[in-house]
Amino acid sequence: MKILALQGSPRPKKYTQMVLEKFLEGAVSKGAELEIIHLANKRIYPCIGCYTCWYKTPGVCIHKDDMPELLEKLKSCDVEVYATPLYTYGMTSFMKLFLERRLPLIQPYLIESDGVTTHPSRYPGKRADKMVLISVCGFPEVGHFNALVENFRLLARAGRRKLAGVLLRPGAESMLFIEKLGKKGEEVLQGFYRAGQEIVEKGEISKEVEEIVSQEWTKNRRGFQEQANLFWKIRMEHEERTSRNEENRPFEEAILEDIRILLGGMAVSLRGEAAGDIRATIQFDVTGRQAGQWYFEIADGYCAFREGKLDHPTLTIHTPSEVWVAISKGEMDGAQAFMEKKYTAEGDFGLLLRLKSLFGNNR
């Protein structure tokens, strides 16, 4: 099986590429041949609707760019994989340009198939009969992809081909912290890998695998939203510090050391079933490189993360930011660090002992 992956992201090393690579790894493990085309690196002019490729020079566009080479690749693969981040509920402009410029592959005549009027292929038998859609977005709900998915369903129907898989990953920015997502993070990446295997072995991707890759990271959608807002606040602050030459680390490195994003992620990871009817507050009195005061409010199976100081918290944790960052990243054992007095606590020690079970990452 020959797979042609059309990568439509303007940032080819980000989340679209991450999940696409997992999918392709799975396909290769079952013997597939593959090629990735990064459309942002190709010179593709927009279709101007002149129809020259239909009546004057059949099958040949007026534009002299990279598209003729890509059309030849489309005629020699078995599966077309379209990978794009979600932009304004649709595909990127790079992907849209590419799809519009496929016009030379069809003829102008109108035919009817299964009650739908379409155009016939100019090269019958030389096009892939299967398509796969892969997309990521920042929103937590999978419903944001509806318009994009419908677009590709119509494209597949018009070409009398099979949309053999739809792999959607909401909450994509969270994948920057994939190791902190624990079991769900592993499941999602393994799901993309399994999808690659299935397209080779079965010719289509199962609904089970599609559901695995699109599952929400957390049932705590409100907490996810707050964490996303914090992410962007930190990113803007990082840009300001960089512009003043106060920061020389890449954002992706700096955010992994930011106590706020780690505490916020901890709050989102609260296990509602483990929390039960707990109502408690946890104050973090942080010193060191990133000093400050933040707190958790736990109630109704939800943990809010706030900046500030409470008058009478249930539990107070005094810690250098470097210590809590190391604990959060798994570089230091929390219980051992407490025994060694690398951080201290006061208040409800029973709650302190339950932190791992309440906020564990499900590993």
C-alpha positions in Angstrom: 0.0 0.0 0.0 1.3 3.5 -1.0 0.1 6.3 1.3 0.4 9.9 0.3 0.1 12.3 3.2 -0.8 15.9 2.4 0.2 18.0 5.5 -1.6 21.3 5.5 -0.3 23.0 8.6 1.8 26.2 8.3 3.7 24.9 11.3 4.9 21.5 10.2 6.5 20.5 13.5 3.5 21.1 15.7 0.5 19.0 16.8 -0.8 18.1 13.3 2.6 16.6 12.5 2.7 14.9 15.9 -0.4 12.8 15.3 0.2 12.3 11.6 3.6 10.8 12.4 2.0 8.4 14.9 -0.5 7.3 12.2 2.2 6.8 9.6 4.4 4.9 12.1 1.5 2.5 12.5 1.1 2.1 8.8 4.8 1.5 8.2 4.8 -1.2 10.9 2.4 -3.1 8.6 4.5 -2.6 5.5 3.1 0.5 3.9 5.1 2.8 1.7 4.6 6.5 2.4 5.4 10.1 1.4 4.6 13.3 3.2 4.1 16.5 1.3 4.2 19.7 3.4 1.9 21.9 1.4 3.2 25.1 3.1 6.6 24.5 1.4 5.1 24.1 -2.0 4.5 26.8 -4.6 0.7 26.5 -5.4 -1.1 29.3 -7.1 -4.9 29.7 -6.6 -7.3 28.3 -9.1 -8.8 31.2 -11.1 -11.8 29.2 -12.5 -10.8 29.7 -16.2 -11.5 26.0 -17.0 -8.5 25.9 -19.4 -7.6 22.5 -18.0 -11.1 21.3 -19.2 -11.4 22.5 -22.7 -8.2 24.1 -24.1 -5.4 22.0 -22.6 -7.3 19.0 -21.1 -5.7 17.9 -17.8 -3.1 20.7 -17.9 -3.5 23.9 -15.7 -2.3 27.4 -16.9 -0.2 27.8 -13.8 3.4 26.9 -13.8 4.1 25.9 -10.2 4.6 22.7 -8.1 1.1 21.4 -8.6 1.7 19.2 -11.7 4.2 17.1 -9.7 1.7 16.7 -6.9 -1.1 15.7 -9.2 1.2 12.9 -10.5 1.7 11.7 -7.0 -2.1 11.6 -6.5 -2.4 9.3 -9.5 0.1 6.7 -8.1 -1.0 6.2 -4.4 -3.5 3.9 -2.8 -4.6 6.1 0.1 -4.7 9.9 0.4 -4.3 11.2 3.9 -5.3 14.9 4.5 -3.9 16.3 7.7 -4.8 19.9 8.7 -5.3 21.9 11.8 -8.8 23.4 12.2 -8.9 27.0 11.0 -12.2 28.9 11.4 -14.1 25.6 11.4 -12.4 24.4 8.2 -9.1 23.5 6.6 -6.1 25.7 6.2 -5.6 27.9 3.1 -2.7 25.6 2.0 -5.0 22.6 2.0 -7.8 24.5 0.3 -5.5 25.7 -2.5 -4.3 22.2 -3.1 -7.9 20.8 -3.3 -9.1 23.4 -5.7 -6.1 22.8 -8.0 -7.1 19.2 -8.4 -9.5 20.3 -11.2 -7.3 18.9 -14.0 -8.0 15.4 -12.6 -11.7 15.5 -13.5 -13.6 16.1 -16.7 -16.3 18.8 -17.2 -19.1 16.4 -18.0 -22.0 16.0 -15.6 -22.9 12.5 -14.5 -25.2 11.1 -11.9 -24.2 8.4 -9.4 -26.5 7.3 -6.5 -28.7 10.3 -7.1 -25.8 12.8 -6.9 -24.5 14.8 -9.9 -20.7 14.9 -10.1 -17.9 15.1 -12.6 -16.1 11.9 -14.0 -12.5 11.2 -13.4 -10.1 12.0 -16.2 -7.9 9.1 -15.1 -10.3 6.3 -14.0 -8.5 3.5 -12.1 -5.5 5.7 -11.4 -6.7 7.5 -8.3 -6.7 6.3 -4.7 -10.0 4.8 -3.7 -9.6 5.7 0.0 -9.2 9.0 1.9 -8.3 9.6 5.5 -8.9 12.9 7.3 -6.7 13.9 10.3 -7.3 17.2 12.1 -6.5 18.9 15.4 -8.0 22.0 17.2 -7.6 23.9 20.4 -11.2 23.7 21.5 -12.1 20.7 23.9 -15.3 19.7 22.0 -15.1 17.4 19.0 -18.2 19.1 17.5 -16.0 22.0 16.3 -14.9 19.7 13.4 -18.4 19.1 12.0 -18.1 21.4 9.0 -14.6 20.1 8.1 -15.7 16.5 8.3 -18.8 17.1 6.2 -16.6 18.8 3.5 -14.5 15.7 3.2 -17.5 13.4 3.2 -18.8 15.3 0.2 -15.4 15.3 -1.5 -15.3 11.5 -1.1 -18.8 11.0 -2.4 -18.2 13.3 -5.4 -15.1 11.2 -6.3 -17.0 7.9 -5.6 -14.3 7.1 -3.1 -14.4 5.9 0.5 -13.7 8.2 3.5 -12.0 5.4 5.3 -11.2 7.2 8.5 -11.7 10.4 10.4 -9.2 11.1 13.2 -9.9 14.2 15.2 -7.9 15.5 18.1 -9.5 18.3 20.2 -7.6 20.2 22.9 -4.4 19.9 20.8 -2.3 22.4 22.8 -2.5 20.0 25.8 -0.3 17.6 23.8 2.6 19.9 24.7 2.3 18.2 28.1 1.6 14.7 26.7 3.7 13.0 29.5 1.5 14.7 32.1 -1.7 13.4 30.5 -0.9 10.0 31.8 -3.0 7.1 30.6 -5.2 9.2 28.3 -2.2 10.7 26.6 -0.8 7.2 25.9 -4.2 6.0 24.7 -4.6 8.8 22.2 -1.2 8.5 20.7 -1.5 4.7 20.5 -4.9 5.3 18.9 -3.3 7.2 16.0 -0.8 4.4 15.7 -3.5 1.7 15.6 -5.4 3.7 13.0 -2.3 3.6 10.7 -2.2 -0.2 11.2 -5.9 -0.6 10.5 -5.8 1.4 7.2 -3.2 -1.1 5.9 -4.7 -4.3 7.4 -8.4 -3.6 7.0 -8.7 -0.8 4.5 -10.5 1.4 7.0 -10.3 2.7 10.5 -12.7 1.4 13.1 -15.1 3.6 15.0 -13.5 2.4 18.2 -10.2 3.9 17.3 -11.8 7.1 16.0 -13.4 7.5 19.4 -10.2 6.8 21.2 -8.2 9.6 19.4 -11.0 12.1 19.8 -11.8 11.6 23.5 -11.7 14.7 25.7 -8.7 14.9 28.0 -10.8 15.6 31.1 -14.5 15.7 32.1 -13.6 19.0 33.8 -14.3 21.2 30.8 -14.4 24.4 32.9 -11.0 23.6 34.3 -9.7 22.9 30.8 -10.9 26.3 29.7 -9.2 28.0 32.6 -6.0 26.1 31.9 -6.1 27.1 28.2 -6.6 30.7 29.2 -3.7 30.6 31.5 -1.6 29.0 28.8 -2.2 32.0 26.5 -1.6 34.5 29.3 1.8 32.9 30.0 2.6 32.9 26.3 2.0 36.6 26.1 4.1 37.2 29.2 6.9 35.2 27.7 6.8 37.2 24.5 7.0 40.5 26.5 10.0 39.2 28.5 11.7 38.0 25.3 11.2 41.4 23.7 12.9 43.0 26.7 15.7 40.5 26.6 14.7 39.1 29.9 14.0 35.6 28.6 16.2 33.6 26.3 14.4 30.2 26.6 12.0 29.0 23.9 8.4 29.1 25.0 8.0 25.3 24.8 10.9 25.0 27.3 9.9 27.9 29.6 6.3 26.8 30.0 7.3 23.4 31.3 9.1 25.2 34.1 6.2 27.5 34.9 4.7 26.7 38.4 1.4 28.2 37.3 0.8 25.9 34.4 1.9 22.9 36.5 -0.4 23.8 39.4 -3.2 24.6 36.9 -2.7 21.2 35.2 -2.8 19.6 38.6 -6.1 21.2 39.4 -7.6 20.0 36.0 -6.5 16.5 36.8 -8.6 16.2 39.9 -10.3 12.8 39.9 -13.9 13.5 40.6 -14.7 10.0 41.7 -11.8 10.1 44.2 -12.7 13.5 45.5 -16.3 12.5 46.2 -18.0 15.1 48.4 -14.7 16.7 49.6 -14.9 20.5 50.2 -11.4 21.8 50.9 -8.9 24.5 50.0 -5.2 24.1 49.5 -2.9 27.1 49.7 0.4 27.1 47.9 2.9 29.5 49.4 5.7 29.4 46.8 9.2 30.8 47.2 12.3 30.6 45.0 12.6 31.4 41.3 8.9 31.9 40.7 7.5 33.1 44.0 3.8 33.7 44.5 0.7 32.5 46.2 -2.0 30.4 44.6 -4.7 28.1 45.9 -7.1 25.3 45.0 -10.8 25.3 45.9 -12.2 21.7 45.8 -16.0 21.2 45.8 -18.5 19.1 43.9 -15.8 17.1 42.2 -14.2 20.2 40.7 -11.0 22.0 41.5 -10.6 25.7 40.8 -7.2 27.2 40.5 -6.8 30.8 41.7 -4.1 33.3 42.4 -4.0 34.9 45.9 -3.9 34.1 49.6 -6.7 32.5 51.6 -7.3 33.4 55.3 -8.1 29.9 56.5 -7.1 27.2 54.0 -7.6 23.5 54.8 -4.0 22.8 53.9 -1.1 25.0 53.3 2.0 23.9 51.3 5.2 25.9 51.6 7.5 25.1 48.7 10.3 26.5 46.5 9.0 26.6 43.0 11.9 24.5 41.8 10.9 21.7 44.2 7.3 21.6 43.1 8.3 21.8 39.5 10.6 18.8 40.0 7.8 16.9 41.7 5.3 17.7 39.0 7.7 16.5 36.3 8.3 13.3 38.1 11.9 14.2 38.8 11.4 14.1 42.6 9.2 11.9 44.8 6.8 14.1 46.7 6.7 12.0 49.8 10.4 11.7 49.9 10.9 15.4 49.4 8.5 16.1 52.3 10.4 13.7 54.6 13.6 15.5 53.6 11.9 18.9 54.4 12.4 20.2 50.9 8.9 21.5 51.3 6.7 21.8 54.4 3.0 21.8 55.1 0.5 22.7 57.8 -3.2 22.0 58.3 -5.0 18.8 57.3 -2.2 16.2 56.8 -4.8 13.6 55.8 -5.5 15.7 52.8 -1.8 16.0 52.1 -1.5 12.2 52.1 -4.3 12.0 49.6 -2.9 14.4 47.0 -1.4 11.6 44.8 -4.7 9.7 44.7 -6.7 12.9 44.1 -4.6 14.4 41.4 -2.7 11.4 40.0 -2.2 11.2 36.2 -3.8 7.7 35.9 -0.5 5.9 35.1 
